[in-house]
């Protein structure tokens, strides 16, 4: 069975509110073996909502409407879904009584506009809302035209989640065939999306039992999302695991995560496994590398700290980069990156030191040192490595590319 989720509310079509309910619902539906084929966001306009409902009912086995069940004039979900189904609405005396009791218990007087929350579509089961005033509705359609399930849920996440888990899941589980969906997510560092796909296509295209989606994540990262449906979870998992293994063989150590972890998480795992510590000296990234590392809980066990050394004087005073080295080669140079990594490692008494210097733009570039030129260095007690890269994009992307490169160099050093 497939599903469509329709999130309702004009505020969801502005930059200020996001539809997060559909993410939760998708995960829960997948657990039941139900694929979400469509997601729609529609504003509080009667014609648009009715049209969206009619389209969804024509193409999905399960349609879930989220929001628009309140007492105000723009709460139109019940009315529009009833029109799309060709069914009348009837006002429930029981819901009215429950609403009046709810308001009285709080010492409030209920206004008449709350009565519309008692309108029930013909044939619907009412889903009481213990955490709000708007009840949901569950409609199972089984007639000559086929079978369909229509669900109306409140928009506030705490109301929706409780109602779905307490009252919808068991109803759906009785009506949906036993199918299972398994997921795997592989992440690859420092290979472009097109190059990754060119190498992977010959592996995943013959596999009809696994759906493969390739996404360009943040700069310097490509993700392979693998999904398989089967009659048992064991078979579904076997399908995705076998394809994941084939992709890992192809990309070898470029694969940094086989289960969706971030690069900073993986680096943290390796540092803890090795009993190693890390310190950083950042110029053009301005602390972004340290922020990524410390975004992981427990990073204090392996990250000692470091310095943002934007000026030449701070490169010297905080990371012991000789001023003569800067004068001879310039602040953006492999020599200075090397000195930054070695200097901060010794200053912090860390196992590994990282140094980053470059031209993030949009200004400051020259013919010899253009915008996007970055040097990243990793040093331990015995060896220092420096890479030179020319990254594309704006300032934000260049800075992220540089931190991704730094984390990947640290990962590879710890893999040895």
WOMOBEL-V973901 format. One record per backbone hydrogen bond with DSSP energy under -0.5 kcal/mol. CO is the residue of the C=O (numbers start at 0). NH is the residue of the N-H. If there is no record, write none. Layout:
BEGIN
<<CO:NH> <CO:NH>>
END
This chain:
BEGIN
<<0:34> <1:60> <1:61> <2:36> <2:37> <3:63> <4:6> <4:39> <5:65> <6:41> <8:11> <9:12> <10:13> <10:16> <13:16> <17:19> <19:22> <19:23> <20:24> <21:25> <22:26> <23:27> <24:28> <25:29> <26:30> <27:31> <28:31> <28:33> <29:32> <29:180> <31:178> <32:34> <34:2> <34:36> <37:4> <39:6> <41:8> <42:44> <44:48> <45:49> <46:50> <47:51> <48:52> <49:53> <50:54> <51:55> <52:56> <53:57> <54:58> <55:58> <55:59> <60:148> <61:3> <62:64> <62:150> <63:5> <64:66> <64:152> <65:7> <67:76> <67:77> <71:74> <73:75> <75:79> <76:80> <77:81> <78:82> <79:83> <80:84> <81:85> <81:86> <87:121> <89:119> <90:92> <91:95> <92:96> <93:97> <94:98> <95:99> <96:100> <97:101> <98:102> <99:103> <100:104> <101:105> <102:105> <102:107> <103:106> <107:109> <110:113> <111:114> <112:115> <113:116> <114:117> <115:118> <117:91> <119:89> <120:123> <124:137> <125:127> <126:135> <127:129> <128:131> <132:134> <135:126> <136:151> <137:124> <138:140> <138:149> <139:141> <140:147> <142:145> <145:142> <147:140> <148:62> <149:138> <150:64> <150:152> <151:136> <152:66> <155:158> <155:159> <156:160> <157:161> <158:162> <159:163> <160:164> <161:165> <162:166> <162:167> <163:167> <163:168> <167:171> <168:172> <169:173> <170:174> <171:174> <171:175> <176:178> <179:229> <181:227> <183:225> <184:259> <185:223> <186:255> <186:256> <187:221> <191:195> <192:196> <193:197> <194:198> <195:199> <196:200> <199:202> <199:203> <200:204> <203:206> <205:207> <206:209> <209:211> <210:226> <212:214> <212:224> <214:216> <214:222> <217:220> <219:189> <220:216> <221:187> <222:214> <222:224> <223:185> <223:225> <224:212> <225:183> <226:210> <227:181> <229:179> <231:235> <232:236> <233:237> <234:238> <235:239> <236:240> <237:241> <238:242> <239:243> <240:244> <241:245> <242:246> <243:247> <244:248> <245:249> <246:250> <247:251> <250:253> <251:254> <253:188> <253:255> <256:186> <261:265> <262:266> <263:267> <264:268> <265:269> <266:270> <267:271> <268:272> <269:273> <270:274> <270:275> <271:274> <276:351> <277:303> <277:304> <278:353> <279:306> <280:355> <281:308> <282:285> <284:287> <286:290> <287:291> <288:292> <289:293> <290:294> <291:294> <292:295> <294:296> <295:298> <297:300> <298:301> <298:302> <301:277> <301:303> <304:279> <306:281> <306:308> <307:309> <310:314> <311:315> <312:316> <313:317> <313:318> <314:318> <314:320> <315:319> <319:321> <321:324> <321:325> <322:326> <323:327> <324:328> <325:329> <330:332> <332:336> <333:337> <334:338> <335:339> <336:340> <337:341> <338:342> <339:343> <340:344> <341:345> <342:346> <343:347> <344:348> <344:349> <351:278> <352:378> <353:280> <354:376> <355:282> <356:374> <357:359> <358:371> <368:365> <369:372> <371:390> <372:358> <373:388> <374:356> <375:386> <376:354> <377:384> <378:352> <382:379> <384:377> <386:375> <388:373> <388:390> <393:397> <394:398> <395:399> <396:400> <397:401> <398:402> <399:403> <400:404> <401:405> <402:406> <403:407> <404:408> <405:409> <406:410> <407:411> <408:412> <409:413> <410:414> <411:415> <412:415>>
END
